[in-house]
Amino acid sequence: MIPLSKTFRIDGFDFELVQREGDVALLRKSKPSHRDPSYEVVILRKHPEQTFPSGKSYPARESMPPSESWGTEGWSYSDLQSAKTRFNKLVDSLISHTPFPADASEGV
């Protein structure tokens, strides 16, 4: 399984792993044209090894959740403290196997 890289770029944004616990990650998101960074808390996706009909293959790997999963597998924050609060609550809920409510009022 190839883990999510500690740094990567998507759509012109640079991501840097700040903290990780199991499948929960806290990432710093920045762009040269933006003065301040933002933060994302995500539940990482796991993908099995795949070979497509074209013959192209991909190894087993982790990835960010897709944008349509935002609010249930990913959250965006404008400040680090709010992101850390979400991260810690999410980790605690996954460890205790209790459902974590997707509170739309907590994300940006």
QUIGI-V257504 format. One record per run of one state. SS is the DSSP state (2 for helix, 1 for strand, 0 for the rest). FROM is the first residue (numbers start at 1). LEN is the number of residues. If there is no record, write none. Layout:
SS|FROM|LEN / SS|FROM|LEN
This chain:
0|1|1 / 1|2|1 / 0|3|4 / 1|7|4 / 0|11|2 / 1|13|9 / 0|22|2 / 1|24|7 / 0|31|7 / 1|38|6 / 0|44|1 / 1|45|3 / 0|48|2 / 1|50|2 / 0|52|5 / 1|57|2 / 0|59|2 / 1|61|3 / 0|64|3 / 2|67|3 / 1|70|1 / 0|71|3 / 1|74|4 / 0|78|2 / 2|80|17 / 0|97|7 / 2|104|3 / 0|107|2
